[in-house]
Amino acid sequence: MLQRLTEDLEYHELLDRASKCENALEQLCYVAAFTVSSYSTTVYRTGKPFNPLLGETFELDRLEDEGFRSICEQVSHHPPAAAHHVDSKYGWTLRQEIAIASKFRGKYLSIMP
């Protein structure tokens, strides 16, 4: 699951371009495009991901070749919650907290990200 959060950075070039924009509307468009880009691989991810242990981390240091460094940590095991922090050499920083609540309703499963 922590690695999956880092895979959302596949289109990080959009944030690199947004950080160089002079026009606020153009910058917003790049950030919005990056936000929805995380859904590009969800069609292939139909299985439930492994729930990491409390304190488990996933680090990716691509500062030299891609320009960013990412670290994710599982901050709560039940309910599952993760914290993600990314620094870029192009001046942007990404911080996100992910918490998912799920309920089995008899005939269907309700998941609230």
HELIX and SHEET records of a PDB file:
HELIX    1   1 LEU A    2  GLU A    7  1                                   6    
HELIX    2   2 ASP A    8  TYR A   11  5                                   4    
HELIX    3   3 GLU A   13  LYS A   20  1                                   8    
HELIX    4   4 ALA A   24  SER A   37  1                                  14    
HELIX    5   5 SER A   38  TYR A   44  5                                   7    
SHEET    1   A 4 THR A  57  ARG A  62  0                                        
SHEET    2   A 4 PHE A  68  SER A  76 -1                                        
SHEET    3   A 4 ALA A  81  SER A  88 -1                                        
SHEET    4   A 4 THR A  93  ALA A  99 -1                                        
SHEET    1   B 2 ALA A 101  PHE A 104  0                                        
SHEET    2   B 2 LEU A 109  MET A 112 -1                                        
END                                                                             
